[in-house]
Amino acid sequence: MSTKTLNHKAWWLVAPVVALVAFNAVIPLMAVVNYSVQETFGNNQFFFEGVKWFDAVLHSQRFRDALGRQLLFTAIILAIELPLGVAIALAMPRKGIGLSLCLVLMAMPLLIPWNVVGAMWNIFALPDIGLLGHGLNALGFDYNYTRQPGSAWFTLIAMDVWHWTSLVVLLAYAGLSAIPDAYYQAARIDGASRWAIFRHIQLPKMKRVLTIAVLLRFMDSFMIYTEAVVLTGGGPGNATTLLSIDLVKIALGQFDLGPAAAMSLIYFLIILLLSWLYYTVMTKDDES
Amino acid sequence: MALIRLDKLRHSYQAKPTRDADWAVKNIDLEWSDGGAYALLGPSGCGKSTLLNLISGLLRPTEGRIRFGERDVTALEPGERNIAQVFQFPVVYDTMSVFDNLAFPLRNRGVPEAQIKTRVDEIAAMLELTPTLHTRAAGLTADGKQKISLGRGLVRADVAAILFDEPLTVIDPHLKWQLRSKLKELHQRVGLTMIYVTHDQTEALTFANQVVVMLDGQVVQAGTPVELFERPRHTFVGHFIGSPGMNLLPCELSGGVPRFGGIAIETAAPVRSGVAAQRLEIGVRPEFVRFADSGVPVQVERVTDSGRFRIVYARHQEHAIKLLVGEGGEVPAERGHLKFDPRHTQVYADGWIAT
């Protein structure tokens, strides 16, 4: 063991980073914390209120509804995007021009600005002129996403699947291509079926990347705002008012800074807690 | 009965091979008998792993046939051949226990669970895996994992041959020796045919009864370790096997007698008549060269000690000659004469033996 030199001047070396992080993360976050425990009636006067806003948010039916919709939305898109992404990755060619084409095609939705995605689907799904909307109606489905909650949900989910399945595909593909040939060769010699190869080689070897894929998709879908607000604006009624949309309504629509700040913190803590829980459970037996 | 017979086997990784260099395996005819221990030896890229994969069925040969006994297996999938293969990097199914790993090939073939248990226990005992049988395979060391790979081959009752593709590459040096002895022991105990691919001559010569030396997609010599050592058919075998390798000295023929630097050299057998080659060489191993009162005059340049013997680096004109001198043997200080043991001196024409 070598003895380390103790020199407190070294702290100055991290000072620039600390300053940067403070400006872009800590200070805004603390501002939100500050608002969440105070009441204001304008005029820049604030009164300390303790946990009143937290209490109000947690007991509000409106928040619970939005949280419920949010959880449902995230659960549905995870249940679709994950298996679909893995299936596409498995079906992709392993080399050659086909692979390059697939990768470019897969990357494309990820490169489109989020509000453009929302606008595209908004037009695409219009029942009178949109290809999807008009097509569905022509096929005999009664489809109008601006009026029917079911149609709105269907469109929202279809849009998210279209936009983000690629991410799962690319991650799963990266995991698959890291499996050495010897595993497949050994499996052929051991007489393994296609399913056994997937179950005992491909899935375990993809576990780490899929863990990350679920984590990313969970966090991003839980925070979805732009595409949803451009597509449905939270409607019809409140049918697609997800947490972030509701938050913006409270903070900027009603200008209720206290409740909005308390809601932001609760929202943030839910994401943090679920992500931490999930990651801890998934990596628990990875020690070796 | 010949167990494995390769018949005019050729393989190319290209769809339309045109040039000679497109072929990874060029026209191999070989027979391996039941229960033998064989080694495929050669430098990297010589086609030995390709040949192994052809035998196990991971590759389909471009041309030629492969027969196991009387059965033509050329078109069969690896799982349908009675053969197992152990790879360079240990392959274990990470999420399974050691037991499940060993049971995997049997379960895939629908063997009843009771029978699987007996068989796996037996094989685990043989490989000394019993204490770890119910732990996760992923936690084992490289040599433990390699034992599992081997076990998945041994566990199948139908397997008649096990192929090894440089199986000791990632094993720690002190365990290499142990695992190699284990292989030897298993070979004697279960009597399976074993084919072992390596580029390490020590591994090949200690493991196998019969060594096949490959170069450039072709078999240059197949023989016992002693044959390869004493009578290499090709200069490549001469310098690839043995440490240091064979001395190769340019010579010319006059009246059927090879001459090196004007001195007539006696060989084991007369040079075949009608040899017309671009390049004629005398080949003699350092083990069969000694100092004498007369013979090839040389200058002693350097002596290194390697324990039981010393390696002497001598020079005749511009030609370096190495020889081994045992303990107590005299090495002249500067100049001396060398004699080659006629029984172990060969002449090579364009690389191939001509005596």
Chai-1 contact restraints between the chains, C-beta under 6 A:
chainA,res_idxA,chainB,res_idxB,connection_type,confidence,min_distance_angstrom,max_distance_angstrom,comment,restraint_id
A,A182,B,F87,contact,1.0,0.0,6.0,A-B,restraint_1
A,A182,B,F89,contact,1.0,0.0,6.0,A-B,restraint_2
A,A182,B,V91,contact,1.0,0.0,6.0,A-B,restraint_3
A,Y183,B,V91,contact,1.0,0.0,6.0,A-B,restraint_4
A,Q185,B,L58,contact,1.0,0.0,6.0,A-B,restraint_5
A,A186,B,V91,contact,1.0,0.0,6.0,A-B,restraint_6
A,R188,B,P78,contact,1.0,0.0,6.0,A-B,restraint_7
A,R188,B,G79,contact,1.0,0.0,6.0,A-B,restraint_8
A,I189,B,P78,contact,1.0,0.0,6.0,A-B,restraint_9
A,I189,B,A84,contact,1.0,0.0,6.0,A-B,restraint_10
A,I189,B,Q85,contact,1.0,0.0,6.0,A-B,restraint_11
A,D190,B,F104,contact,1.0,0.0,6.0,A-B,restraint_12
A,D190,B,P105,contact,1.0,0.0,6.0,A-B,restraint_13
A,D190,B,N108,contact,1.0,0.0,6.0,A-B,restraint_14
A,D190,B,R152,contact,1.0,0.0,6.0,A-B,restraint_15
A,G191,B,G79,contact,1.0,0.0,6.0,A-B,restraint_16
A,G191,B,P105,contact,1.0,0.0,6.0,A-B,restraint_17
A,G191,B,N108,contact,1.0,0.0,6.0,A-B,restraint_18
A,G191,B,R109,contact,1.0,0.0,6.0,A-B,restraint_19
A,A192,B,N108,contact,1.0,0.0,6.0,A-B,restraint_20
A,H200,B,Y93,contact,1.0,0.0,6.0,A-B,restraint_21
A,P204,B,D94,contact,1.0,0.0,6.0,A-B,restraint_22
A,P204,B,T95,contact,1.0,0.0,6.0,A-B,restraint_23
A,S288,B,G139,contact,1.0,0.0,6.0,A-B,restraint_24
